[in-house]
């Protein structure tokens, strides 16, 4: 039985999809005004893992992740660089998709852009106005009337009266209440706009996701996910406008990924305490980043540091060493049911990847004692669900966490020099070469097939 922690009820619930054996999942994607950072990577990796596991269980999954390609930040970036907003959004959309490929992630089943769904947003806004949940403000913007939606705050547990306490209404924005949010913004000179019944303008941020979810998945969906920072106000506002529009519940399960810190400090571009995915991948193998994220529960806050990533690299080396030690065992599609069951027990508990990894490391230890094809195949298959163990063992074991002073060509030459020294019975010289390489972070392994090497992390 799969249980999920539902942010809506604040408890674990048995997962029951709207349609047996089918899952509809909508995940908030990025606003494409800059390159993605590791906070984005955590969210991308977590929902890729969930998609893999749903499919492992036999569900037919339709997974949608949107792209916000028109926004204040995009317009600001475009203005600063004397570009059109489409040029900015296209460049950073391609950058995000490139990051996803480099991380070894699957593409969602659909990745809609906000600008392709303007008419869907306008249709929803029309309905909200007709139902008296939205109004045209004095300044021409269309706003959602939070007071007219009785369940506002049910996701984030926000009290509307407390939200409004001490908050002044800006008479210039024409809102009835400070808590009301914009569905359609009147156009400003030089900004992108689209025609609408309320004049030329562009959509507010929140209506985008409601309209795209409705367009691709329907009025009701099984799962809505995103980062914890989106719970309020974004997801709260999505619930309000979607349920007011359709008169039914929007998403049955809300899943939120915990926030990422770097060196025990909040990630923030203003302080420079963030790491872009592209920069991280110059130093860390994508599977090291994945394993690091999987080592903690997806809902937990997580702190990234150099030391933690080094330890993660070492842990992954142990498993890859097992595959390297057993080259004669060819992988098959037959898996051990007992180890698979243990893995599923962990994953069925709200995607407890930390416990699932503990099962994999136990299995790895068992293989080192009694290597068999079925155990090695099981380890490879279950690791793959978490996005791991897809690299060639020899290649991975030769990866450096930090570059040493030696190139692969220099290492190969040292191995040849050592081989010649041994042939010449100059064993002291051969030992000196081995020790020199070890000091440079290179461990040699002599086998009947010859000498191989791996990095020491």
C-alpha positions, 0 to 999 in steps of 0.5 A: 500500500502506497502512502503519501504525506498530503500537505492538504491534510498534513498527514500520511494517506493511502494513495487512491487515484481518481481512475484505477491504475492511472495517475495525473500529476502536475508539477510547478516548473521554473520561471525561465529568467536565469539558469537553474540552480541546485534548489531547482535540481532537487525538485526536478530529481525528486519528481523524476524519482516519483515518476519512475516509481509510479511506473515501476508499480504499474501505473499509467502516469501522465506527468505535466510540468509547466514553464513560466515563460512570461513574468516580471523577472523575464521582462526585467531581464529582457529590458536590461539586456535590450532583448525581447522577452521571447529571446530570454525565455527561449534561451533559459528554457533551453538551458533548463532542458539541457540541465535536465538531460545532463542530470540524466532525468526523464522528460515530463509527458508534457511541458506546456508554456504559459504563452501557449495557453493564454486563451485557456487562462482567459476562459477561466477568468471569464467563468470566475467573473461570471460566478462572482469570484473575480472582478475588474478593479478600478485600475483595469486589472482582474482580481480574484476575491479571496473573501468570496472563497470560504476555504481560502487558506486550507492548504497553508493553514493561513488565517485570512484575518491574520494575513490582513492584520495591519496591511493597508490597501493600496488605493491605486491598485483598485483591489477590494482587499489586500489579500486579493490577487491578480488574474489579469494585468493591464498592459504597460508601455513596452511590455508584452501583452495579449488581447482580452475582454478586459483590454490588452494585458497578460496573465497573473502568475497563479492563473497560469498553472490552473489553466495548464493543469485543466488543459492537459489533465482535466478539472481534477487531478491526483497529484500536484507538486512543487517546492515548499516555497510555493505552498503559499501563496502560489498553490493556495491561490491555485486551489482557490481559483480552480475550485471556484471555477469548477466547483470541485476539488482541484488536486487530491494530494499535494506534495512539497519538496523541502528547501535546500541550504548551502553551508547552513545558509539559505540559498539566495542570489542576493548573497551569492549563496547558490550554485547553478546546476551547470557549475555543480556538474563541472565538479560533481557527477550527476549521480552523486548529486542524485544520491545526495538528495535521495539520502534525505527524505524529500520533505526534509530541509537539506544542507549541502556542503563539500564534505557531504558531497565527498562522502556521497561520492565515496558511498556510490564508489562502493556500489560501483566497485561491486559491479566492477568486481563481478564482470562475469555476472551478466545482468538479467531481467529477473529480480530477487522478490525479497529484496524488491519487497524490502525496497518497495516497503521503504518507497511505499512509505511516502517515498522514503528514499533514505530507507530504500538506499539502506536496503540497496547498501545492505544488498550490496554487502550481501553481493560482496559476500555471495555474488549472484546474477539475480542479486546484482541484477536486482541492485542495478534495477532498483538503483535505476528507479532512483536514477542511479547505477547507469554509468560504466563502473570503470568510468565512474571509479576513475572520476575525480571529485576534484581534479588531481594534478595528473591527467589520464594520459599521465596515469597510463604512463605511470602504469606502463613505467611500473609494469616495465619496472616489475619486468626488470625486477626493479620492485622498489621502483615499482612500489615507489610508482604505486605510492606516488600514484596513491599520494595523487589520489590514484589507487591501482588494482592488479588482476589477471587481466592487467592493472586498472586504476580508480580515483580515491575520493 
